[in-house]
Amino acid sequence: MGRPLALFGVPATLCGAWTVFAGKDLNWDLLHYHYYIAHSLLHGRQDYFAARTESYLNPIGYVPFYLMVSAGWHSVVVSVLLAALHGASLALLYALAWTLFRHHPRRQRTALSALAAAVGAASAVFWATVGTSFLDPLLAVPMLGAVVLLARAQPADAIQRSAWAGVLFGAAAALKYSNAFYALAALILCIAIPGIAWSRRMRAVAAYAAGGALVVGLLAGPWLARLAREFGNPFFPHLNALFRSPEAPPFRLLAARFTPQDLADALAFPFRLVSPESMFYAEISAPDLRFAVLAFAAAALCLALLVPRFRAGTSRASFVADDVRIFCFFLVCLVAWIATSGTGRYGMLVLLLIGPCLARVLDRLMPLRYVYLVLLLLLAGQIVVCAMASPVRWYIAERWSQNWFPFEVPERAQKEPALYLTIEPQAMTVVIPFLHRDSAFASLLGRPSPSQGSGRLELLLQRGERPVRTVGGGLRLQEDGKPRPDVVAEYDSKLMRFGFRLDTTDCFSIPWRAADQNVLSRWANRLSVQRYALDRIMSLASCALVRAERDLLDLEEERRVSAVFDRIERECRLLRGQTSVTERLGAEWARSYTGLDARMETRAGRVVLVPWFKLMYFDLGALESWQRGDPARCGAR
């Protein structure tokens, strides 16, 4: 298989070079919650929904990134170290393929394993996250390591390997809960270990479960217990339809942005991945030819095996038990991914595993020389379409600088504690570690107003020992030191629900000043595709808030519209049982649904459901019709 240094060193070098080329990542989730929740854990903060629902995800996985960045490590060093870890996935793909192609002579085995690993790595989703704060490429490493362990399990070491595989899958599931489906699917690999007695097989399964449970208890147990103690829900605010914490609506664990609508849509999923359209299975354009090729290859192989006259042209490299259980595991993971989210990053394991699985199907289907040709053509085609359509980073990126987050926070913000309230979808909690340590932070987006009973938020607002301010990117100040009038009106319309308005006489900027003139930054920026700093885009501003009386007519209108929204949530299947709170949207009203990635809003006397990332909407009918109790109308586009 080659020396370990070369096996892991080459992918690490390749990924490190790529991340320097791609530039310093500033993905949405990093700015919204990745950095903040690690900081909150280590400093015992008592904010409230600072990053909305993401505030309460298990923060352990983000701690290494936070520690490196907060210690002042150069952004290039941090990103290259992460990229080297992410590159281990490619080495493990090669190791898995080496096992699947054991029946070939060494030279052909090496070539096939390298091609299989390259095809597995040929995903825009993977490369856009290499060297970033996302956990998905990092946690793919232990999961692939567990698959390799189980793929090579022998009767003599089946129990030990199963236990270690449970540890690795358990760690991935504990740090990102969506990986739990893959951990469950891996039971197939344990149950189907060939050549062992049934009693020993069950012991291997028990060892796998025990290893996984132990690590989940260590890495997620304390956090789950803390949420259960504070909110009465260990997965707060998710699954609140089950636990009924009074601090959140009955929110279910739902990620419907990319899930297929029906069986036909699910069956078409592998073929629709070919499209360069963004927001189909990822927030970026990430066309993928490999799943369609696998579907055609698998269909051709089934036809060849079932119809005798086609069988003569197939390869003689028959499947063995190890191949079958790897394919079954891959298929279950694929189905679980599509059914539960369909989100590209959440399917990182599937997107990587397809390389060895596809290569092995082709190896069984056709002579070796054609296998090489198909894999090389597919690899070239996949690289070309991704290079033409896919961005190098997930959200935005900028030139390399000494500090990852070069905020220049004014002295008053560092010395004066305040209660910061934000109403913007991207809470920019990344700025919190730079403010006074006794400051508090709360997002009002999606929170009930005091008149609706807002629990801890109401108590936080009533304490009054700290001045109340707001902060956000939309507040960028003009030359007169004030936000634009339209921004003030938008902020006031949302803040009024909580009894506040902007005081534009007391505002300050929090500029972003990229320090990119040091030697390492200059060297990296010569190699990077990023040519511009984002000083203007990333700068923030803060304004004081003052108490304001809410218009009684506005409050009555909110109650009236809320009653309509409540009925629609009960009767309209498009809402999938989700519920939310009513908020101002300019002159209209709206409810936002994180689980649906959509917003229900009034629009010129009608009610519509608007997906956040699609150029379409669903007409739910006239507002007056719902008020009169007319038969429900849901779903017209």
C-alpha positions in Angstrom: 0.0 0.0 0.0 3.0 2.3 0.3 4.7 4.0 3.2 2.4 5.9 5.6 4.5 9.1 5.3 3.8 9.2 1.6 0.2 8.0 2.0 -0.8 10.8 4.3 1.9 13.4 3.4 0.9 13.8 -0.3 -2.8 14.5 0.4 -1.8 16.8 3.3 0.5 18.8 1.0 -2.1 18.9 -1.7 -4.8 20.2 0.6 -2.5 22.7 2.3 -1.5 24.1 -1.1 -5.2 24.3 -2.1 -6.3 26.2 1.0 -3.5 28.8 0.4 -4.8 29.2 -3.1 -8.4 29.4 -2.1 -7.9 32.2 0.5 -9.0 32.9 4.0 -12.4 31.5 4.6 -15.2 33.6 6.1 -18.1 31.2 5.7 -21.6 32.2 7.0 -21.6 29.7 9.8 -18.2 30.8 11.1 -19.3 34.4 11.4 -22.7 33.3 12.8 -21.8 30.6 15.4 -18.7 28.5 14.9 -16.3 30.8 16.7 -18.9 32.0 19.2 -20.1 28.8 20.6 -16.6 27.6 21.4 -15.9 30.9 23.1 -19.1 30.7 25.0 -18.3 27.2 26.3 -14.8 28.2 27.5 -15.8 31.5 29.1 -19.1 30.4 30.6 -21.2 33.1 28.9 -24.9 33.5 29.7 -26.2 34.9 26.4 -29.6 34.0 25.1 -30.1 32.6 21.6 -27.1 34.8 20.5 -26.7 32.8 17.3 -30.3 31.7 17.3 -30.9 28.0 17.3 -27.3 27.2 16.5 -26.3 28.7 19.8 -27.0 25.4 21.5 -25.2 23.0 19.3 -22.4 20.9 20.8 -19.4 23.3 20.8 -16.6 20.8 21.5 -15.7 20.3 17.8 -15.1 24.0 17.3 -12.8 24.4 20.3 -9.5 23.6 18.4 -10.1 26.2 15.8 -11.1 28.8 18.4 -8.0 28.1 20.5 -5.6 28.5 17.5 -7.3 31.7 16.3 -7.7 33.3 19.7 -4.1 32.6 20.5 -3.1 34.8 17.6 -1.8 32.1 15.2 -1.4 33.3 11.7 -4.5 32.6 9.6 -2.3 30.7 7.0 -0.9 28.4 9.7 -4.4 27.6 11.1 -5.9 26.9 7.7 -3.0 24.7 6.5 -3.1 22.6 9.7 -6.8 22.0 9.3 -6.3 21.3 5.6 -3.6 18.7 6.5 -6.1 16.9 8.8 -8.8 17.1 6.1 -6.5 15.5 3.6 -6.3 12.4 5.7 -9.7 11.5 4.1 -7.9 11.0 0.8 -5.4 8.7 2.3 -8.1 6.6 3.9 -10.0 6.4 0.6 -6.8 5.0 -0.9 -6.5 2.5 2.0 -10.1 1.4 1.5 -9.7 1.0 -2.3 -6.5 -1.0 -1.6 -8.6 -3.4 0.3 -11.3 -3.6 -2.3 -8.8 -4.3 -5.1 -6.8 -7.0 -3.3 -7.4 -9.4 -6.1 -5.3 -7.4 -8.6 -1.5 -7.5 -8.9 0.4 -4.8 -7.1 0.8 -2.4 -10.0 -2.8 -2.5 -11.1 -3.9 -2.4 -7.5 -1.9 0.8 -6.9 -3.3 2.5 -10.0 -6.9 1.5 -9.3 -6.6 2.6 -5.6 -5.2 6.0 -6.6 -7.9 6.6 -9.3 -10.6 5.5 -6.8 -9.3 7.9 -4.2 -9.1 10.7 -6.8 -12.6 10.2 -8.0 -13.8 10.1 -4.4 -12.1 13.4 -3.7 -13.5 15.0 -6.9 -16.3 16.9 -5.1 -16.7 20.7 -5.0 -18.3 20.3 -1.6 -15.1 18.7 -0.2 -12.7 21.2 -1.6 -14.8 24.3 -0.7 -14.5 23.2 2.9 -10.9 22.1 3.1 -8.9 24.3 5.5 -12.1 25.9 7.0 -13.9 25.8 10.3 -16.6 23.4 9.0 -16.6 20.1 11.0 -17.8 18.0 8.0 -14.4 17.4 6.3 -12.8 16.9 9.7 -15.3 14.3 11.0 -15.2 12.4 7.7 -11.7 11.3 8.7 -12.7 9.2 11.8 -15.7 7.8 9.9 -13.5 6.7 7.0 -11.0 5.4 9.4 -13.7 3.2 11.0 -14.8 2.0 7.6 -11.2 0.9 6.8 -10.9 -0.8 10.2 -14.1 -2.8 9.7 -13.4 -3.5 6.0 -10.2 -5.3 7.0 -11.6 -7.1 10.1 -10.6 -10.7 10.4 -12.1 -13.3 12.8 -9.1 -12.9 15.2 -9.5 -9.1 15.6 -13.1 -8.5 14.8 -14.1 -7.5 18.3 -11.2 -5.1 18.8 -11.6 -3.5 15.4 -15.4 -3.1 16.0 -14.8 -1.4 19.4 -12.4 1.1 17.8 -14.7 1.7 14.9 -17.5 2.4 17.5 -15.2 5.0 19.1 -14.5 6.7 15.8 -18.1 6.8 14.6 -19.3 7.8 18.1 -16.9 10.8 18.1 -18.3 11.9 14.7 -21.9 11.5 15.9 -21.2 13.3 19.2 -19.7 16.3 17.6 -22.2 16.5 14.7 -25.5 14.8 15.4 -26.4 14.2 11.7 -23.5 11.7 11.6 -25.5 9.4 13.9 -27.3 8.0 10.8 -23.9 6.8 9.5 -22.9 5.4 12.8 -26.1 3.3 12.8 -25.5 2.2 9.2 -22.1 1.0 10.2 -23.7 -1.8 12.2 -24.0 -3.5 8.8 -20.2 -3.7 8.6 -20.1 -5.3 12.1 -22.9 -7.8 11.6 -21.6 -8.9 8.3 -17.9 -9.6 9.2 -17.2 -12.7 7.3 -15.9 -16.0 8.7 -16.9 -15.7 12.3 -19.4 -17.5 14.5 -22.7 -15.9 15.3 -21.9 -15.5 19.0 -18.6 -13.7 18.1 -20.5 -11.6 15.6 -22.9 -10.4 18.3 -19.9 -9.7 20.6 -18.4 -7.5 17.8 -21.7 -5.6 17.5 -21.8 -5.2 21.3 -18.2 -3.9 21.3 -19.1 -1.4 18.5 -22.1 -0.1 20.4 -20.2 0.1 23.7 -17.3 2.0 22.1 -19.7 4.4 20.4 -21.8 4.9 23.6 -18.7 5.6 25.6 -17.4 8.3 23.3 -20.8 9.9 22.9 -21.1 10.1 26.7 -17.7 11.8 26.9 -18.0 14.3 24.1 -21.7 15.0 24.1 -23.0 13.8 27.5 -21.9 16.9 29.5 -23.4 19.3 27.0 -26.7 17.3 26.7 -26.9 17.2 30.5 -26.3 21.0 30.7 -29.1 21.7 28.2 -31.4 19.3 30.0 -30.7 21.0 33.3 -31.1 24.6 32.0 -34.0 24.1 29.5 -35.5 20.7 30.2 -34.5 19.5 26.7 -31.1 17.9 26.0 -31.3 18.8 22.3 -32.6 22.3 22.9 -34.2 23.9 20.9 -34.4 20.9 18.5 -36.9 18.2 19.2 -38.8 20.6 21.4 -42.1 19.2 20.1 -41.1 16.2 22.2 -39.6 17.9 25.3 -41.7 21.0 25.4 -39.3 23.4 26.9 -41.1 26.8 27.6 -38.1 28.6 26.2 -38.8 27.6 22.6 -41.7 26.7 20.3 -42.4 23.0 19.6 -39.6 22.8 17.1 -38.8 19.5 15.4 -35.5 18.3 14.1 -36.1 19.1 10.5 -33.8 20.1 7.7 -36.1 20.3 4.7 -34.1 22.7 2.5 -32.8 19.9 0.2 -34.9 16.9 1.0 -36.8 15.3 -1.9 -40.5 16.0 -1.9 -41.6 12.4 -2.9 -40.2 9.0 -4.0 -39.8 10.1 -7.6 -37.8 13.1 -6.5 -35.6 10.9 -4.4 -35.0 8.5 -7.3 -34.0 11.4 -9.5 -31.7 12.8 -6.9 -28.4 11.2 -8.3 -29.2 12.5 -11.8 -30.1 16.0 -10.7 -26.8 16.3 -9.0 -25.3 16.8 -12.5 -26.9 20.2 -12.6 -24.7 23.2 -11.8 -27.7 24.9 -10.2 -26.8 26.1 -6.7 -29.2 25.5 -3.8 -30.2 22.0 -5.0 -28.1 20.0 -2.6 -25.6 22.6 -1.5 -25.6 26.4 -0.9 -23.0 26.6 -3.7 -22.9 25.4 -7.3 -21.4 21.9 -6.9 -22.2 19.8 -10.0 -21.5 16.1 -9.5 -21.4 13.6 -12.4 -20.3 10.6 -10.3 -23.7 9.5 -8.9 -25.3 9.4 -12.3 -22.4 7.3 -13.6 -22.7 5.0 -10.6 -26.4 4.6 -11.2 -25.8 3.6 -14.9 -22.9 1.3 -14.0 -24.9 -0.5 -11.3 -27.9 -0.9 -13.6 -25.6 -2.3 -16.3 -24.0 -4.7 -13.9 -27.4 -5.9 -12.6 -28.5 -6.5 -16.2 -25.3 -8.4 -17.0 -25.6 -10.6 -14.0 -29.3 -11.4 -14.5 -29.2 -11.9 -18.3 -26.9 -14.6 -19.4 -26.1 -13.2 -22.9 -24.7 -10.0 -21.4 -22.6 -11.8 -18.8 -19.8 -12.8 -21.1 -18.6 -9.2 -21.5 -18.2 -8.5 -17.8 -15.0 -8.7 -15.8 -14.2 -11.9 -14.0 -13.3 -10.0 -10.8 -16.3 -11.3 -8.8 -17.6 -9.6 -5.7 -16.6 -11.0 -2.4 -18.3 -10.7 1.0 -16.2 -7.6 1.9 -17.3 -5.8 -1.3 -21.0 -6.6 -0.7 -21.0 -5.2 2.9 -19.2 -2.1 1.8 -21.7 -1.5 -0.9 -24.6 -2.2 1.4 -23.2 0.3 3.9 -22.7 2.9 1.2 -26.3 2.4 -0.1 -27.8 2.7 3.4 -25.8 5.9 4.0 -26.9 7.3 0.7 -30.5 6.7 1.4 -30.2 8.0 4.9 -28.5 11.2 3.7 -31.1 11.9 1.0 -34.0 11.1 3.2 -32.9 13.1 6.3 -31.4 16.2 4.8 -29.9 15.9 1.3 -27.5 18.7 2.4 -24.1 18.4 0.6 -21.9 19.0 3.6 -23.9 16.5 5.8 -23.3 13.9 3.1 -19.5 14.3 3.1 -18.9 10.7 3.9 -21.1 9.6 1.0 -19.5 12.1 -1.4 -16.1 10.6 -0.6 -17.0 6.9 -0.5 -18.5 7.0 -3.9 -15.0 6.9 -5.5 -13.9 3.4 -4.3 -17.5 2.0 -4.7 -17.8 3.3 -8.2 -14.4 2.0 -9.1 -15.1 -1.4 -7.8 -18.4 -1.7 -9.7 -16.6 -0.8 -12.9 -14.0 -3.3 -12.1 -16.7 -6.0 -11.9 -18.5 -4.7 -15.0 -15.8 -4.4 -17.6 -12.2 -5.3 -18.5 -9.4 -3.4 -16.7 -8.3 -1.2 -19.6 -11.9 0.2 -19.9 -12.0 0.7 -16.1 -9.0 3.0 -16.4 -10.5 4.9 -19.3 -13.9 5.4 -17.7 -12.4 6.6 -14.4 -9.9 8.9 -16.1 -12.7 10.4 -18.3 -15.0 10.8 -15.3 -12.3 12.4 -13.2 -11.4 14.9 -16.0 -15.0 15.7 -16.6 -15.7 16.2 -12.9 -12.7 18.5 -12.5 -13.8 20.6 -15.6 -17.4 21.1 -14.5 -16.4 22.0 -11.0 -13.7 24.4 -12.1 -16.2 26.1 -14.4 -19.2 26.3 -12.0 -18.0 25.9 -8.4 -16.5 28.6 -6.1 -13.3 27.9 -4.2 -14.9 28.8 -0.9 -18.4 28.1 0.6 -19.5 31.7 1.3 -16.9 34.5 1.0 -13.2 34.6 1.3 -10.6 37.3 1.5 -6.8 37.8 1.4 -4.7 36.2 4.0 -3.9 38.3 7.1 -2.2 37.9 10.4 -5.4 37.6 12.4 -8.4 35.6 11.1 -10.8 38.3 12.5 -9.0 41.7 12.4 -11.7 43.8 14.1 -10.6 47.1 15.6 -13.1 47.4 18.4 -13.4 50.9 20.0 -12.1 51.4 23.5 -15.5 52.1 24.9 -16.8 48.8 23.6 -13.9 47.0 25.3 -14.3 48.8 28.6 -18.1 49.4 28.9 -20.4 46.3 29.3 -23.7 46.4 27.4 -26.6 44.2 26.5 -26.3 43.8 22.7 -29.5 42.9 20.8 -29.4 41.9 17.1 -32.2 41.5 14.6 -30.2 40.5 11.6 -30.3 36.9 10.2 -26.5 36.6 10.5 -25.9 37.5 14.1 -22.2 38.1 13.6 -21.5 36.7 17.0 -17.9 36.4 15.9 -17.4 39.9 17.4 -18.5 38.9 20.9 -15.1 37.8 22.1 -13.8 41.3 21.3 -16.3 43.2 23.4 -16.3 43.7 27.2 -16.4 40.3 28.9 -19.4 41.3 31.0 -21.5 42.2 28.0 -24.4 40.0 27.0 -25.8 39.1 23.6 -29.3 38.1 22.4 -30.8 37.7 19.0 -34.4 38.9 18.8 -35.1 37.2 15.5 -37.7 34.5 16.0 -38.1 35.4 19.7 -41.6 36.1 21.1 -42.2 39.7 22.3 -42.7 40.4 26.0 -46.5 40.6 25.4 -46.3 36.9 24.3 -44.3 35.8 27.2 -40.6 35.5 26.4 -39.2 33.9 29.5 -35.5 34.5 30.0 -35.3 37.1 27.4 -37.9 39.2 29.3 -35.9 38.9 32.5 -32.7 39.8 30.6 -34.4 43.0 29.3 -35.7 43.9 32.7 -32.4 43.8 34.5 -31.4 47.2 33.4 -27.9 47.4 34.9 -26.2 47.6 31.5 -27.0 49.9 28.7 -28.9 48.3 25.8 -27.4 48.5 22.3 -27.7 46.8 18.9 -25.0 45.7 16.6 -24.9 44.5 13.0 -23.4 44.8 9.6 -26.5 46.5 8.2 -25.9 49.5 10.5 -22.8 50.7 8.7 -22.5 54.4 9.5 -22.5 57.3 7.0 -20.2 60.3 7.1 -22.5 61.9 9.7 -22.0 59.0 12.1 -25.6 57.7 11.6 -27.1 54.7 9.8 -29.1 55.4 6.6 -32.7 56.5 7.3 -34.2 53.3 5.7 -32.0 51.2 7.9 -33.2 53.1 11.0 -36.8 52.5 9.9 -36.3 48.8 9.4 -34.5 48.4 12.7 -37.2 50.4 14.6 -40.0 48.3 13.1 -38.5 45.1 14.5 -37.2 46.5 17.8 -40.5 48.2 18.6 -42.0 44.7 19.4 -39.6 44.6 22.4 -40.2 48.3 23.4 -37.0 49.8 21.9 -35.9 52.1 19.0 -32.5 53.3 17.8 -30.8 56.3 19.3 -28.8 57.4 16.3 -27.0 60.0 18.4 -25.0 57.3 20.1 -23.4 55.0 17.5 -19.9 53.8 16.8 -18.2 51.7 14.2 -16.4 48.4 14.6 -14.1 48.5 11.6 -12.4 45.5 10.0 -8.7 46.2 9.2 -7.0 43.3 7.6 -3.3 43.2 8.6 -1.9 41.6 5.4 1.5 43.2 5.1 3.6 40.8 7.1 5.9 38.4 5.3 3.7 35.2 5.5 0.6 37.1 4.4 2.3 38.7 1.4 3.8 35.3 0.4 0.4 33.5 0.7 -1.5 36.3 -1.1 0.8 36.0 -4.1 -0.4 32.4 -4.5 -4.0 33.0 -3.6 -6.8 33.6 -6.0 -8.3 36.2 -3.6 -7.2 39.7 -4.5 -9.2 42.0 -2.2 -9.6 42.7 1.5 -13.2 43.0 2.7 -12.8 45.9 5.1 -16.0 47.6 4.1 -18.1 44.4 3.8 -17.0 43.0 7.1 -17.1 46.2 9.2 -19.9 46.5 11.8 -21.6 49.2 13.7 -23.4 49.6 17.1 -26.1 52.0 18.2 -27.7 52.6 21.6 -31.3 51.7 22.1 -33.9 53.7 24.0 -37.3 52.7 25.4 -40.3 53.3 23.2 -44.0 52.8 23.5 -45.5 50.5 21.0 -48.6 51.6 19.1 -51.7 49.7 20.4 -53.0 49.4 16.8 -49.8 47.8 15.7 -50.1 45.3 18.6 -53.7 44.5 17.7 -52.7 44.0 14.1 -50.0 41.6 15.2 -52.5 39.6 17.2 -54.9 39.5 14.3 -52.3 38.3 11.8 -50.9 35.8 14.4 -54.3 34.1 14.6 -54.3 33.6 10.9 -50.7 32.3 10.9 -51.6 29.9 13.7 -54.5 28.5 11.6 -52.3 28.1 8.5 -49.7 26.2 10.6 -52.4 23.8 11.8 -54.0 23.2 8.4 -51.3 23.6 5.7 -49.1 20.6 5.1 -46.5 22.7 3.5 -45.6 23.9 7.0 -44.9 20.3 8.1 -46.1 21.1 11.7 -43.6 23.9 12.2 -44.5 26.9 14.3 -42.8 30.3 14.9 -43.5 33.8 16.1 -44.9 36.7 14.2 -42.5 39.6 13.3 -42.6 42.8 11.3 -41.3 42.7 7.7 -41.4 46.3 6.7 -45.1 47.1 6.4 -46.0 43.4 6.3 -45.8 40.5 8.8 -43.9 37.3 8.6 -42.9 34.1 10.4 -39.6 32.4 9.7 -39.0 28.7 9.9 -35.5 27.5 10.3 -36.4 23.9 9.8 -38.0 24.7 6.4 -35.5 27.4 5.3 -38.6 29.4 4.5 -40.7 32.4 5.6 -44.5 32.8 5.6 -45.4 36.4 5.0 -48.3 38.7 4.1 -48.0 40.3 0.7 -50.5 42.9 -0.5 -53.4 41.1 1.3 -52.3 37.6 0.5 -50.3 35.0 2.5 -47.3 33.4 0.8 -44.6 30.9 1.8 -41.2 32.0 0.4 -38.3 29.6 0.4 -35.2 31.6 1.4 -32.9 30.2 -1.4 -35.3 29.5 -4.3 -36.8 31.9 -6.9 -40.3 30.8 -6.2 -43.1 31.1 -3.7 -46.3 29.3 -2.7 -49.6 31.3 -2.6 -51.5 30.2 0.5 -54.5 32.3 -0.3 -56.0 35.7 0.7 -55.5 36.9 4.3 -59.2 37.8 4.6 -60.3 34.3 3.4 -58.3 32.7 6.3 -59.8 35.3 8.7 -63.3 34.3 7.6 -62.5 30.6 8.1 -62.9 29.7 4.4 -61.6 26.3 3.2 -57.8 26.2 3.4 -55.8 26.7 0.2 -52.2 25.6 0.4 -49.5 25.2 -2.2 -50.3 27.1 -5.4 -47.1 28.4 -6.9 
